[in-house]
Structure formats: structure tokens, C-alpha cells
């Protein structure tokens, strides 16, 4: 059986219907809802993956300025924040 990568969470799933783009109903729901896309919760791994997070709640203002200028720096902050939220 062929597999396809889910367009939302990236998991591989068996392709029962050739038109199917998402692995589950949750992914389909979040793909069609723009606001929910930003706060999507991956069902299987329980990792919170916001595309944009309000850094002012978590870091100092200098960190925010750096984060806006440098996406790699923001990525590092997000990893730190997300690790804290998981545990």
C-alpha cells in the first residue's frame, strides 16, 4: 500500500483514498481553520507547535528585538519555551 505525508503534521499514513491529504480528522479540521493552524497540537507526539508565539510573555524585551531580527534566534527561544511547556 502507498503512503503519503500529511500536509499538516508531516506524519506518514496509508493512502486509502487518492484524494486524501491529511492523516486524521484533527489535521483536516486544523488545515481548514486559519486561526487554529497557529496553535495546532500534534496528536500523536503531544508537541505544541505554534507557528508564531508571543515572546513578550516569556522573555525580556531585548530578546524580543533579537528574535524579530533573527529567525534562528527565535527558533532557539521557542525550543526552550516548548520544552518547558511539555514537562
C-alpha positions in Angstrom: 0.0 0.0 0.0 1.2 3.5 -0.8 1.9 6.1 1.8 1.6 9.9 1.8 2.9 12.6 4.1 0.2 14.6 6.0 0.1 18.2 4.9 -0.4 19.5 8.4 1.7 17.4 10.9 4.0 15.6 8.5 3.2 12.0 9.6 3.1 9.2 7.0 -0.2 7.5 6.6 -1.6 4.7 4.3 -3.2 6.1 1.2 -6.7 4.5 1.1 -8.2 7.3 -0.9 -6.1 9.0 -3.6 -7.6 12.4 -2.8 -6.7 12.2 0.9 -4.3 14.9 2.1 -4.5 14.6 5.9 -3.8 11.7 8.2 -6.8 12.2 10.6 -9.9 14.4 11.1 -8.0 16.6 13.6 -5.4 17.6 10.9 -8.2 18.2 8.4 -10.0 20.4 10.9 -6.9 22.5 11.6 -5.9 22.8 8.0 -9.3 24.4 7.1 -9.2 26.8 10.1 -6.6 29.5 9.7 -6.6 30.6 13.4 -6.4 27.1 14.7 -3.4 26.4 12.4 -1.2 28.7 14.5 -2.0 26.7 17.7 -2.1 23.2 16.2 -1.4 20.4 18.6 0.2 17.4 17.1 -2.0 14.5 18.2 0.5 11.6 18.3 3.6 13.2 19.9 1.7 15.8 22.0 4.1 18.6 21.0 2.8 22.1 20.9 3.8 23.7 17.7 2.7 27.3 17.2 3.9 29.0 14.1 4.0 32.3 15.9 4.2 32.8 19.7 4.0 36.0 21.7 7.5 36.1 23.1 6.8 39.1 25.3 5.2 36.7 27.8 8.3 34.6 28.2 11.4 36.7 27.5 12.9 40.2 28.1 12.4 43.0 25.6 16.0 42.7 24.3 15.4 39.1 23.5 12.2 40.1 21.6 14.1 42.6 19.5 16.8 40.0 18.6 14.1 37.4 17.9 12.3 39.7 15.4 15.6 40.4 13.6 17.0 36.8 13.5 14.6 33.9 12.9 17.2 31.3 14.1 17.4 33.1 17.4 13.6 33.0 17.7 13.6 29.2 16.9 16.0 28.7 19.8 13.8 30.6 22.2 10.8 28.6 21.0 12.5 25.3 21.6 13.4 26.4 25.1 9.8 27.6 25.8 8.2 24.5 24.3 10.5 22.1 26.3 9.4 23.9 29.4 5.7 23.6 28.5 5.9 19.8 27.7 7.2 18.9 31.2 
